[in-house]
């Protein structure tokens, strides 16, 4: 357990991420720290949950993920450690681990409330648990401290409602935009296996796309593609689909089949 990966909404213009790294390295100077993303929209728990879901599978088993998007910092919300067969996750109990929980069989999940102050940095700021609780706990965990030493086991964690595509009575598959990346690509909750058979007719923002493109370069101006996350993406060739369509997270995407 010698990798600690960081996902936050702290940005890179302030010293917050560096403070967390300093605490970690002061406890375990040999650990490898990896930055996942620090440009999550402020307080956007759903975005952080999605971004985490796209990357944690690619890290070595036993990686420690710290996820700090925490609008409830300083309140009664719990700080937790979630243990899965693939990784350890340190985060506020606010739904930021929703995809991890959904994708892991319940019998393979173990959750612990970080209630033992022995492993915290003092004094604990009411506004910076990333530095004062999550960072030192992660460092001690990387040194081999037993997860049970950090607090008591808990049986429930808060999860966000998970958007899922649905087929209506008219046979049309309805999904939603989950995420908009920096290129303006619209990443949806529709996976390859959800798509109807036959030739596809895709309606997004009143614009229509026929069929999938094999790559960003080989489609028409506005195109649909199965992206690296395994989900349907709406893209604009050499442009920004989100700006063209004025799309937002949660905007609908409808797909029908024109037959074989």
C-alpha positions as CSV (number, residue, x, y, z in Angstrom):
1,X,0.0,0.0,0.0
2,X,2.4,2.7,-1.2
3,X,0.3,4.8,-3.5
4,X,-2.0,7.6,-2.4
5,X,-4.2,9.2,-5.1
6,X,-5.9,12.5,-4.6
7,X,-9.1,13.8,-6.0
8,X,-10.4,17.2,-4.8
9,X,-12.2,20.4,-5.8
10,X,-9.3,22.5,-4.4
11,X,-7.9,23.7,-7.7
12,X,-4.2,24.4,-8.3
13,X,-4.1,28.1,-7.5
14,X,-4.1,27.7,-3.7
15,X,-1.9,25.8,-1.3
16,X,-4.6,23.3,-0.1
17,X,-3.4,20.3,-2.2
18,X,0.3,21.0,-1.2
19,X,-0.7,21.1,2.4
20,X,-2.3,17.6,2.2
21,X,0.8,16.3,0.4
22,X,3.1,17.8,3.1
23,X,1.2,16.1,5.9
24,X,1.3,12.8,4.0
25,X,5.0,13.0,3.3
26,X,5.8,14.0,6.8
27,X,4.4,10.8,8.1
28,X,5.5,8.5,5.2
29,X,8.2,10.2,3.0
30,X,8.4,7.1,0.8
31,X,4.8,7.0,-0.4
32,X,4.0,7.8,-4.0
33,X,1.3,10.5,-4.4
34,X,-0.7,10.7,-7.6
35,X,-2.9,13.6,-8.5
36,X,-6.2,12.4,-10.1
37,X,-8.0,15.7,-10.5
38,X,-8.2,18.9,-8.5
39,X,-10.5,20.8,-10.8
40,X,-13.8,19.2,-9.8
41,X,-16.4,22.0,-9.8
42,X,-16.6,23.4,-6.2
43,X,-18.9,21.3,-4.0
44,X,-19.9,19.1,-7.0
45,X,-20.2,15.7,-5.3
46,X,-21.8,14.0,-8.3
47,X,-19.0,15.1,-10.6
48,X,-16.3,13.8,-8.2
49,X,-18.1,10.5,-7.8
50,X,-18.2,10.1,-11.6
51,X,-14.5,11.0,-12.1
52,X,-13.4,8.6,-9.4
53,X,-15.5,5.8,-11.0
54,X,-13.6,6.2,-14.3
55,X,-10.1,5.7,-12.9
56,X,-9.9,3.7,-9.7
57,X,-9.9,0.3,-11.6
58,X,-6.7,1.2,-13.4
59,X,-4.6,1.6,-10.2
60,X,-2.7,-1.2,-8.5
61,X,-4.6,-3.2,-5.9
62,X,-4.3,-1.6,-2.5
63,X,-4.1,2.0,-3.7
64,X,-5.4,4.5,-1.2
65,X,-7.8,7.1,-2.7
66,X,-8.5,10.4,-0.9
67,X,-11.5,12.1,-2.3
68,X,-12.3,15.5,-0.8
69,X,-15.2,17.3,-2.2
70,X,-16.8,18.2,1.1
71,X,-19.4,21.0,1.3
72,X,-20.4,19.6,4.7
73,X,-17.0,19.9,6.3
74,X,-17.3,20.9,9.9
75,X,-20.8,19.5,10.3
76,X,-21.9,16.1,11.8
77,X,-21.3,14.3,8.5
78,X,-18.9,11.4,9.0
79,X,-15.4,10.9,7.6
80,X,-15.1,7.3,6.5
81,X,-12.8,4.7,5.2
82,X,-14.3,2.3,2.6
83,X,-12.4,-0.9,1.9
84,X,-13.0,-2.9,-1.2
85,X,-11.0,-5.8,-2.8
86,X,-9.4,-3.2,-5.2
87,X,-8.6,-0.2,-3.1
88,X,-9.1,1.9,0.0
89,X,-11.2,5.1,-0.1
90,X,-11.0,7.9,2.4
91,X,-13.8,10.5,1.9
92,X,-16.7,12.3,3.6
93,X,-19.8,10.3,3.8
94,X,-21.7,12.5,1.4
95,X,-22.2,10.3,-1.7
96,X,-18.9,10.9,-3.3
97,X,-18.3,7.1,-3.2
98,X,-21.6,6.2,-4.8
99,X,-20.3,4.6,-7.9
100,X,-17.7,2.6,-6.0
101,X,-20.4,1.2,-3.7
102,X,-22.7,0.4,-6.7
103,X,-20.0,-1.4,-8.6
104,X,-18.8,-3.6,-5.6
105,X,-20.8,-6.5,-4.3
106,X,-22.1,-5.7,-0.8
107,X,-20.3,-8.6,0.8
108,X,-17.0,-7.1,-0.5
109,X,-17.5,-3.8,1.2
110,X,-16.3,-2.8,4.6
111,X,-16.8,0.8,6.0
112,X,-15.2,2.4,9.0
113,X,-16.0,5.8,10.6
114,X,-12.8,7.8,11.2
115,X,-13.5,8.4,14.9
116,X,-10.1,7.8,16.5
117,X,-8.4,11.2,16.9
118,X,-5.0,9.5,17.6
119,X,-4.3,9.6,13.9
120,X,-5.5,13.2,13.2
121,X,-3.4,16.3,12.9
122,X,-4.1,18.8,15.7
123,X,-5.6,21.3,16.0
124,X,-8.3,20.0,13.6
125,X,-9.6,22.9,11.4
126,X,-13.4,23.0,11.0
127,X,-12.8,23.8,7.3
128,X,-9.9,21.6,6.3
129,X,-10.4,17.9,7.1
130,X,-8.5,17.0,4.0
131,X,-5.3,18.2,5.6
132,X,-6.1,17.3,9.3
133,X,-8.0,14.0,9.1
134,X,-7.9,12.4,5.6
135,X,-4.3,13.0,4.8
136,X,-2.7,11.8,8.1
137,X,-5.1,8.7,8.2
138,X,-4.1,7.9,4.6
139,X,-0.4,8.2,5.5
140,X,-0.7,5.9,8.5
141,X,-2.7,3.4,6.4
142,X,0.1,3.4,3.8
143,X,2.5,2.4,6.6
144,X,0.4,-0.6,7.5
145,X,-1.8,0.6,10.3
146,X,-4.8,-1.7,10.6
147,X,-8.0,-0.1,9.3
148,X,-9.8,-1.1,12.5
149,X,-7.5,1.2,14.5
150,X,-9.0,4.2,12.8
151,X,-12.5,3.8,14.3
152,X,-15.6,1.7,14.5
153,X,-17.1,-0.4,11.6
154,X,-20.4,1.0,10.2
155,X,-23.1,-0.7,8.2
156,X,-24.4,2.1,6.0
157,X,-23.0,4.8,3.8
158,X,-24.9,7.7,2.1
159,X,-25.2,7.3,-1.7
160,X,-26.6,9.5,-4.4
161,X,-29.5,8.5,-6.6
162,X,-27.8,6.9,-9.6
163,X,-29.1,8.0,-13.0
164,X,-29.9,5.0,-15.2
165,X,-31.2,4.9,-18.8
166,X,-34.7,3.6,-19.2
167,X,-36.8,2.3,-22.2
168,X,-40.2,4.0,-22.4
169,X,-43.4,2.5,-23.7
170,X,-42.6,3.9,-27.1
171,X,-39.5,1.9,-27.2
172,X,-37.2,4.9,-27.0
173,X,-34.2,4.7,-24.7
174,X,-33.9,7.8,-22.5
175,X,-30.6,8.6,-20.7
176,X,-28.9,11.7,-19.3
177,X,-25.6,13.5,-19.5
178,X,-23.5,12.6,-16.5
179,X,-20.4,14.6,-17.2
180,X,-19.0,17.2,-19.5
181,X,-15.2,17.0,-20.0
182,X,-12.8,19.8,-20.8
183,X,-13.2,19.2,-24.6
184,X,-17.0,19.7,-24.3
185,X,-17.8,16.0,-24.9
186,X,-21.1,15.0,-23.3
187,X,-20.6,11.7,-21.4
188,X,-23.9,9.9,-20.8
189,X,-25.2,7.2,-18.5
190,X,-25.8,5.0,-21.5
191,X,-23.4,2.0,-22.0
192,X,-22.8,0.0,-25.1
193,X,-24.9,-2.9,-23.8
194,X,-27.9,-0.5,-23.3
195,X,-28.2,0.5,-26.9
196,X,-31.0,-0.9,-29.0
197,X,-30.3,-3.1,-31.9
198,X,-30.3,-1.8,-35.4
199,X,-29.5,1.6,-36.8
200,X,-29.5,4.2,-34.1
201,X,-31.3,7.6,-34.2
202,X,-29.9,9.8,-31.4
203,X,-31.7,13.0,-30.2
204,X,-29.8,15.4,-28.0
205,X,-30.8,19.0,-27.5
206,X,-33.0,18.9,-30.6
207,X,-30.1,17.8,-32.8
208,X,-30.1,14.4,-34.4
209,X,-27.3,11.9,-35.0
210,X,-27.6,8.8,-37.0
211,X,-25.5,5.8,-35.9
212,X,-22.2,5.7,-34.0
213,X,-18.9,6.9,-35.2
214,X,-15.7,4.7,-34.8
215,X,-13.6,7.7,-33.7
216,X,-13.7,11.4,-33.1
217,X,-12.0,12.0,-36.5
218,X,-14.3,9.8,-38.6
219,X,-17.7,11.2,-37.7
220,X,-19.7,14.1,-39.0
221,X,-19.6,17.5,-37.3
222,X,-21.8,16.3,-34.4
223,X,-21.2,12.7,-33.6
224,X,-21.9,9.9,-31.2
225,X,-19.2,7.5,-30.0
226,X,-18.5,5.0,-27.3
227,X,-15.8,6.7,-25.3
228,X,-13.0,5.4,-23.0
229,X,-15.4,5.1,-20.1
230,X,-17.5,2.6,-22.0
231,X,-20.4,5.1,-22.2
232,X,-22.0,6.9,-25.1
233,X,-20.5,10.3,-25.7
234,X,-21.8,13.2,-27.9
235,X,-19.0,15.1,-29.4
236,X,-18.4,17.9,-31.9
237,X,-15.7,17.2,-34.4
238,X,-12.9,19.8,-33.8
239,X,-15.3,21.7,-31.5
240,X,-17.2,21.8,-28.3
241,X,-20.5,19.9,-28.2
242,X,-21.6,21.3,-24.8
243,X,-21.3,24.9,-26.1
244,X,-23.1,24.1,-29.4
245,X,-26.0,22.3,-27.7
246,X,-26.0,24.4,-24.6
247,X,-26.1,21.1,-22.8
248,X,-25.8,20.7,-19.0
249,X,-25.3,17.7,-16.7
250,X,-28.7,16.1,-16.4
251,X,-29.8,17.1,-20.0
252,X,-31.7,14.2,-21.7
253,X,-30.5,12.0,-24.5
254,X,-33.0,9.9,-26.4
255,X,-32.2,7.0,-28.7
256,X,-34.4,5.0,-30.9
257,X,-33.8,2.3,-33.4
258,X,-34.6,2.5,-37.1
259,X,-34.6,-1.3,-37.4
260,X,-32.0,-3.7,-38.7
